[in-house]
Amino acid sequence: MRLDKFLKVSRIIRRRTVANEACDAARVTLNGRPAKAGAQVKVGDIAELRFGDRTLRFRILSDVAPVGKQDCSSMYEVLPDED
């Protein structure tokens, strides 16, 4: 699954266009490298999304779109910040 689509269907970002803009602005990394919107995500990948002064690190647990919105949080696991 594409990174921008993953961010949208997992409801981390509400719109795919906003996910594209975040990737274009280099605010999203995948496995420690800046990621483009079209990058393919796999189970086990670690992504990081920066907005403002906050950073969200998460591990991808599923790359299959969920059926309902209550299942979206099962697609990823939030990781503690590395300080």
CYANA upper distance limits for C-alpha pairs under 8 A (distance plus 0.5 A):
  1 MET  CA      5 LYS  CA      7.28
  1 MET  CA      6 PHE  CA      6.96
  1 MET  CA     40 GLN  CA      5.98
  1 MET  CA     41 VAL  CA      6.27
  1 MET  CA     42 LYS  CA      8.07
  1 MET  CA     63 ASP  CA      6.54
  1 MET  CA     64 VAL  CA      8.06
  2 ARG  CA      6 PHE  CA      6.68
  2 ARG  CA     37 ALA  CA      7.28
  2 ARG  CA     38 GLY  CA      5.61
  2 ARG  CA     39 ALA  CA      6.02
  2 ARG  CA     40 GLN  CA      5.18
  2 ARG  CA     41 VAL  CA      6.66
  3 LEU  CA      7 LEU  CA      6.72
  3 LEU  CA     36 LYS  CA      8.12
  3 LEU  CA     37 ALA  CA      5.90
  3 LEU  CA     38 GLY  CA      6.45
  3 LEU  CA     39 ALA  CA      5.99
  3 LEU  CA     40 GLN  CA      6.43
  3 LEU  CA     41 VAL  CA      6.36
  4 ASP  CA      8 LYS  CA      6.87
  4 ASP  CA     16 ARG  CA      6.36
  4 ASP  CA     19 ALA  CA      5.71
  4 ASP  CA     20 ASN  CA      6.40
  4 ASP  CA     23 CYS  CA      8.39
  4 ASP  CA     37 ALA  CA      5.44
  4 ASP  CA     38 GLY  CA      7.24
  5 LYS  CA      9 VAL  CA      6.59
  5 LYS  CA     16 ARG  CA      6.78
  5 LYS  CA     19 ALA  CA      8.47
  6 PHE  CA     10 SER  CA      6.33
  6 PHE  CA     41 VAL  CA      8.32
  6 PHE  CA     63 ASP  CA      7.68
  6 PHE  CA     65 ALA  CA      8.36
  7 LEU  CA     11 ARG  CA      6.66
  7 LEU  CA     12 ILE  CA      5.76
  7 LEU  CA     13 ILE  CA      5.98
  7 LEU  CA     14 ARG  CA      8.41
  7 LEU  CA     16 ARG  CA      7.93
  7 LEU  CA     19 ALA  CA      7.04
  8 LYS  CA     12 ILE  CA      6.78
  8 LYS  CA     13 ILE  CA      5.71
  8 LYS  CA     14 ARG  CA      6.06
  8 LYS  CA     15 ARG  CA      6.26
  8 LYS  CA     16 ARG  CA      5.97
  8 LYS  CA     19 ALA  CA      7.59
  9 VAL  CA     65 ALA  CA      6.83
  9 VAL  CA     66 PRO  CA      8.08
  9 VAL  CA     72 CYS  CA      7.60
 10 SER  CA     65 ALA  CA      8.20
 10 SER  CA     66 PRO  CA      8.48
 10 SER  CA     72 CYS  CA      5.33
 10 SER  CA     73 SER  CA      7.05
 10 SER  CA     75 MET  CA      6.78
 10 SER  CA     76 TYR  CA      8.21
 11 ARG  CA     72 CYS  CA      7.14
 11 ARG  CA     73 SER  CA      8.47
 13 ILE  CA     18 VAL  CA      7.58
 13 ILE  CA     19 ALA  CA      6.75
 14 ARG  CA     18 VAL  CA      8.02
 15 ARG  CA     19 ALA  CA      6.95
 16 ARG  CA     20 ASN  CA      6.69
 17 THR  CA     21 GLU  CA      6.74
 18 VAL  CA     22 ALA  CA      6.68
 19 ALA  CA     23 CYS  CA      6.81
 19 ALA  CA     37 ALA  CA      7.75
 20 ASN  CA     24 ASP  CA      6.65
 20 ASN  CA     36 LYS  CA      8.39
 20 ASN  CA     37 ALA  CA      5.85
 21 GLU  CA     25 ALA  CA      6.62
 22 ALA  CA     26 ALA  CA      6.94
 22 ALA  CA     27 ARG  CA      5.86
 22 ALA  CA     28 VAL  CA      6.91
 23 CYS  CA     27 ARG  CA      6.32
 23 CYS  CA     28 VAL  CA      5.82
 23 CYS  CA     34 PRO  CA      8.34
 23 CYS  CA     35 ALA  CA      6.71
 23 CYS  CA     36 LYS  CA      5.86
 23 CYS  CA     37 ALA  CA      6.00
 24 ASP  CA     36 LYS  CA      7.13
 24 ASP  CA     37 ALA  CA      7.87
 26 ALA  CA     34 PRO  CA      6.38
 26 ALA  CA     35 ALA  CA      7.58
 26 ALA  CA     36 LYS  CA      8.49
 27 ARG  CA     34 PRO  CA      8.10
 27 ARG  CA     48 GLU  CA      8.50
 27 ARG  CA     49 LEU  CA      6.31
 27 ARG  CA     50 ARG  CA      5.72
 27 ARG  CA     51 PHE  CA      7.78
 28 VAL  CA     34 PRO  CA      6.55
 28 VAL  CA     35 ALA  CA      6.40
 28 VAL  CA     47 ALA  CA      7.58
 28 VAL  CA     48 GLU  CA      6.13
 28 VAL  CA     49 LEU  CA      5.14
 28 VAL  CA     50 ARG  CA      7.06
 29 THR  CA     33 ARG  CA      5.55
 29 THR  CA     34 PRO  CA      4.75
 29 THR  CA     35 ALA  CA      5.51
 29 THR  CA     47 ALA  CA      6.03
 29 THR  CA     48 GLU  CA      5.66
 29 THR  CA     49 LEU  CA      7.17
 30 LEU  CA     34 PRO  CA      6.82
 30 LEU  CA     35 ALA  CA      6.12
 30 LEU  CA     45 ASP  CA      7.39
 30 LEU  CA     46 ILE  CA      6.37
 30 LEU  CA     47 ALA  CA      4.93
 30 LEU  CA     48 GLU  CA      7.06
 31 ASN  CA     45 ASP  CA      6.59
 31 ASN  CA     46 ILE  CA      5.58
 31 ASN  CA     47 ALA  CA      6.51
 32 GLY  CA     46 ILE  CA      8.28
 32 GLY  CA     47 ALA  CA      8.04
 32 GLY  CA     48 GLU  CA      8.42
 35 ALA  CA     39 ALA  CA      6.87
 41 VAL  CA     45 ASP  CA      7.11
 41 VAL  CA     60 ILE  CA      8.31
 41 VAL  CA     63 ASP  CA      7.55
 42 LYS  CA     60 ILE  CA      7.50
 42 LYS  CA     62 SER  CA      8.19
 42 LYS  CA     63 ASP  CA      6.83
 43 VAL  CA     59 ARG  CA      8.36
 43 VAL  CA     60 ILE  CA      5.69
 43 VAL  CA     61 LEU  CA      5.66
 43 VAL  CA     62 SER  CA      6.09
 43 VAL  CA     63 ASP  CA      6.82
 44 GLY  CA     59 ARG  CA      6.44
 44 GLY  CA     60 ILE  CA      5.82
 44 GLY  CA     61 LEU  CA      6.67
 45 ASP  CA     59 ARG  CA      6.26
 45 ASP  CA     60 ILE  CA      6.01
 46 ILE  CA     57 ARG  CA      7.60
 46 ILE  CA     58 PHE  CA      6.22
 46 ILE  CA     59 ARG  CA      4.97
 46 ILE  CA     60 ILE  CA      6.85
 47 ALA  CA     57 ARG  CA      6.31
 47 ALA  CA     58 PHE  CA      6.02
 47 ALA  CA     59 ARG  CA      6.87
 47 ALA  CA     60 ILE  CA      8.10
 48 GLU  CA     55 THR  CA      7.26
 48 GLU  CA     56 LEU  CA      6.06
 48 GLU  CA     57 ARG  CA      4.89
 48 GLU  CA     58 PHE  CA      6.94
 49 LEU  CA     55 THR  CA      6.17
 49 LEU  CA     56 LEU  CA      5.66
 49 LEU  CA     57 ARG  CA      7.04
 50 ARG  CA     54 ARG  CA      6.40
 50 ARG  CA     55 THR  CA      4.93
 50 ARG  CA     56 LEU  CA      6.89
 51 PHE  CA     55 THR  CA      6.84
 55 THR  CA     81 ASP  CA      8.25
 56 LEU  CA     78 VAL  CA      7.75
 56 LEU  CA     79 LEU  CA      8.30
 56 LEU  CA     81 ASP  CA      8.31
 57 ARG  CA     78 VAL  CA      6.42
 57 ARG  CA     79 LEU  CA      5.82
 57 ARG  CA     80 PRO  CA      7.54
 57 ARG  CA     81 ASP  CA      7.36
 58 PHE  CA     76 TYR  CA      6.70
 58 PHE  CA     77 GLU  CA      5.79
 58 PHE  CA     78 VAL  CA      4.75
 58 PHE  CA     79 LEU  CA      5.59
 59 ARG  CA     76 TYR  CA      5.98
 59 ARG  CA     77 GLU  CA      5.66
 59 ARG  CA     78 VAL  CA      7.02
 59 ARG  CA     79 LEU  CA      7.43
 60 ILE  CA     75 MET  CA      6.71
 60 ILE  CA     76 TYR  CA      5.05
 60 ILE  CA     77 GLU  CA      7.12
 61 LEU  CA     74 SER  CA      7.65
 61 LEU  CA     75 MET  CA      5.60
 61 LEU  CA     76 TYR  CA      5.45
 61 LEU  CA     77 GLU  CA      7.35
 62 SER  CA     74 SER  CA      8.02
 62 SER  CA     75 MET  CA      5.24
 62 SER  CA     76 TYR  CA      7.37
 63 ASP  CA     75 MET  CA      7.51
 64 VAL  CA     75 MET  CA      8.46
 66 PRO  CA     71 ASP  CA      6.46
 66 PRO  CA     72 CYS  CA      6.60
 66 PRO  CA     75 MET  CA      8.36
 67 VAL  CA     71 ASP  CA      7.58
 68 GLY  CA     72 CYS  CA      7.61
 71 ASP  CA     75 MET  CA      8.04
 73 SER  CA     77 GLU  CA      8.17
